Amino acid sequence: MPRVEIERRKAKLARRLSDRSDRFVTAESCTGGRIAAVFAGDAALGPRLERGFVAYSTDAKCEQLGVERALAERNEGVSAAVAVAMARGALRHSMAEISIAATGFCGPQEKDEEVGLVFLACADRGEGLWEQECHFGEVGREAVLEHSVAAALALMAEAVRARKA
């Protein structure tokens, strides 16, 4: 089901972008570059990918995206605030107009992490910000990753629609 949903959401995003020249930057932790790979693998969306950051560790979030260390170290780098900081940092370190960031716990469970908890943030240069907290549950690592990509595409489509208004 998630793969079908990804395809549907890719098509919706491509339609919303048909008369625009917006470029994207991804800032990915838990998804490890999967969002960027979806863009790169699509003929309509690939040319829109300006660059992608895979910032899996706390150090990478701080060094690549400028996330404040204290913020990144809280909750092992997984929170709504971290996702927002990643999205804004990706814009600062790119020439894209819209960013998407993902951070979360895909499993297996360590300590008291909530497996399937993923935070997404989408930002634009006009100070627009769209956020989503997802609770996918313990459906398996691969399913959490697929659900995360599908949710990121939907959030981006929402951001593009709002930017048109």
N, C-alpha and C positions, 0 to 999 in steps of 0.2 A: 504493500500500500504506500509506504513513504516514497518509493521510487516514482510511482505514478503521480503522486502529489508534487514531487519536485519538478517533473516534466510539465505539469499543468501550471505551476507557479512560475517556471521559467518563461513559458509562453505569455503569461499575463504580464510579467515584467517587461518582456521584449515589446509587447504591444504598447504599453504605457510609455516606453522610451522611443517609439518610432519617429516622433517629430522633435526629438531632443538630442543634444550632444553630450549629455552628462557622462562622466567617467566615474568609475568606482575604485575604491581601495578597500581591501579586507584586512581586518586585524583579528586573527584567530588564535585562540588558545585550545580549548577542548576539541574543536573541529579540525585542527591540524592542517589547514589548507584546503579542506574539502569545498568550502564556498568558492574560493578562487578557482579551484579545479572545475567546478560546475560552470563558471563563467568561461573559462578558457576552452572548455569542450563544446561550447555552443556557438554556432556561426553568428547569431545575432548579438549575443552578449559578450563574446570574447573580445571584440574590439573596444568594448567599454571598460575592460579591466586595466586600470592604470598601473597598479601593483598590488602585491599582497604581502602581509606580514604574518609569520607564524611565530607567535610569542607565547610559547607553552609554559615556560618557567617564569617565576617571579622576576628574576634578573632580566630576562628578555623583555618582559612587559615594561620594566623601568628603562632599560637601555634603548630599545628600539622605538618605544612609543611615548616615553616620557611620563609614564604613570609614577606617581609619588610612591616611594618605597613603603612608607607606613601604610598607605592605602592598599598596595599590592600584597603586603604581608598579612593583612587581616583576612580571615576566612580563606587562606591559601590562594588568594588572588581571584576568588569567585564571589562576586557581588554585583548588584546593579551599578554601584558607583565605579567599580573597576571596568565594567563593560563600557560605561559612558566615557571614562578616561581613555580607554583603548580607542574608541571610535574618534574622539576628538584628537588624540595623539596621531592617529593614522592620517587624518586630514592635514595636520601640521607638517607631517613628514612626507607628503605627497603633493601631486598636482591635481588630484581628483576633486570632484565636486560633492560626492556622497561617499560616506564610509559605512561599513557594517562591521560590528565587532561581536564576538561570541566567546564566552567563558563559562565553564561549568564542570560538573562531575559526571563523567560518562560511565564510570565503573571500571573495575569492581570496587566495592565499598572499602574505604579505608577510614579509620577513626570513626567519626560520627557524621561523615559526609552523606548528603542526600543524593543517592544515585539518580540521575535523570534531571537534576536541577541545572538549568541553563539560563543564563542571562544574555540577552541580545540588546544591542544599542545601534541605532542608525543615526548619523548626524550629517548635516550639510553645512556648507560655508555660510549660509544665511542664518546660522544659529538655530536651525531646526533640529529637533531631537525627538526621536521615537524610541521607546524602550519596551521590552517585553520580558517577563519572567515566565519561564516554562517549567512545568513539572511533568516530565515524560514517564517517570516511574522506572522501576527496575525491569525494563523490557529487553535488556541486553545492550552491550556497548554499541554494536553496529546499528541497532534500531535507534538508540539515542542520537547517534551521529546523523543518521538519515533524517530523523525528525527535526534536529537542530538546523540542518541545511534548508529543509522545507520551510521552517518557521522564519529563517533569515530572509529567504526569497520573498515571503509574504510581507514581512516588515519593510523590506526595500520597496516593494510595489506600493505599499501604503505611503511611504515617504515620497516617492516620485509623484504619486497622485496629489499629495498635499502641496508639493512644490509647484505644481501646475496651477493651483488655485490662486 
